[in-house]
């Protein structure tokens, strides 16, 4: 695990994703947030300055699109951002991403952890509005048809824009169909 990911306060994310006042029903799977964060850090990279992403959106840290409410809003591209700030927004972005997945997928709690991390990775990159357009893939996931999910996600604009990431995630979904 990278030193950066290790330094993220995991308990903060867990508190945002599952409010402490709410008890988890028995059988609910808890995703290894630290592993998701490590995967996202590898996929997104980490920049301690603002930059334009491939969609020409001001971004910093680990793929955080600058929001109007962010202090970085309106600042010049190349503005430095502290590691503390990157950690802060990364924790919140991951928590929001997992919460979005729980909204998008009716059967989220019953999914294998690997499937949860794959969907969360896609949601982190795409956002809930764009991921929600993967209607066939979502329907296949609800049926537990991971082979079809693996094939269907590759038939997308996202797959053409980030082919290596898409292929890697597709293979992970496909492996879920292999009997243990």
N, C-alpha and C positions, 0 to 999 in steps of 0.2 A: 504494500500500500504506500502511496506517495506520502511524503511528509505533510504536504498541503492538506490532503484529504484527511489524514490522521488528526490534524489540528482542528478540524471542523468539530464543533460541539454537537455530537450526535443527539444528545438528549434534547437540545433545542428543536431539532427537526421532528423528533418523535412527538414532542409536545404539540407542535403545530399540526402534524398529520393526524394524530389521534389525541384529542383533548384529554387531559388527565382526568377530568370529571366523568368521562365516558368509559365504561368498561367494554373491552372487546368481547364479542360473543365467542363462545368456544368454537374452535375450528377455523377461526379467521387466521389467515397466514400473515405474518409480519415480514415485510420485505427487508432485506439487509440494505439499509439506506447507505451505509458506508461503501458497500460494493457498487451500488448505483452511482454514487458520487465519484468514485474512482473511475468508473466507465465513462461518465460524462466529462470528467476532467481530461481523460485521454482523447475522447472524440472531439470535444470542443476546443481544447487547448486553454491556456490561461494567459491573458494579456493584462498588464498593469497600466494600461492606457486606453483611451477611447479609440475606436477604429471603425471603419465601415465594413460591415459583413458583406457576404456575396449578394445580399438583397439590397445593398446600399442603405442599411439602417445603422445608425450610431449604436455601437456595442462596446462592452468592456468585460473584463474578467473572464468568466467561464460561460461565454455566449449570452450574457445578459444584455438584452435590447434596452437601451436607455429610454426610460419612461418620462413623461412630462413632470411627474412628481419626484424624479431623481434630481439630486443636486448637480449631476453631470449634464442635465438637459441644457441644450443651447451652447455648451462649451465647445471649443475648437476640437476637431479630431486630433488625437495625439496628446490630449490632456492626461496627465498622470493620475492614476487611481491607486489608493493604498491597498495593501494586501488585506488589511482589516475590513475595508469596504467591500472588496471582492468576496471575502468570506461571508459577510453579512448578507449580501444580495444572493449569493449562491445558496445559502441555507434556505432563504425565503423562496427562491425560485424552485428549488427541489421540492419543498413542502407544497407549493402551489401546484406543481406538476403532478405530484402524487394525488393531491386532492382532486385535480381535474380528471385524472384517470378513474378515480372512484365515482365520479359523476358520469363519465362516458360509458363505463362498462358495468352493466348490471351484476355480472358474476365476478367482479374483481376479486373479492375475498376468496373465492374458490379457485382462482387461477394458480397454476404452479408459480413459484417465486420467479423462476427464469422468465416466464411470460410477462409477469408484472414488470420486471426490470426492462424487458424489451419494449413494452408499450410505454413505460415511463421515459425511456430514452428517446423514443420517437416523439412523445408529447413534449418533452423538454425542447427538442429542436424545432418542432412544427407549431407548437401551441395547440390548445384544445380546439379552436375553431377549424384549423386545417386538418387535424387528426380526425375530427368528427366526420370529415368527408370520406374517410376510408370505410364506407358503409358495409361493403361486402366483407372486408377483413374483420370488422367489428362483429358482424353476424357470425362469421366462422369461429371467432374467438368465443362467443357466447355458447356455441355448440361444442367447443373443445376440439375443433378441427384444425389443429396446428399446422398440418401439411398445407391445407388450403390457405391459411393465413400467410405462411411462408411464401407461397406462390403469388398470392394476390397483392401483397405489399410491394412486390417488384414491378407491378403494372401501375406505376404512378410517376408523376412528375418528380416527386421527392427522390425516388430511386434513381432517376436520371441525373438529378442535381448532385446527389451524394451517393454515387454507386457503391463505393467500398463499404460505407457504413450500412447502407441498405442490404447489401449482400451478406454482411456479417450478421446483422439482426435476423435476416431471413433464415440463415443456416441455424441460428439458435432456436428459432421457432420450429424448424423442421426436426431438429433433434428431440423435441418434446413428443413427437409422434413415435419415436423408436421405443418399443417395449423394453422395460427394465428387466 
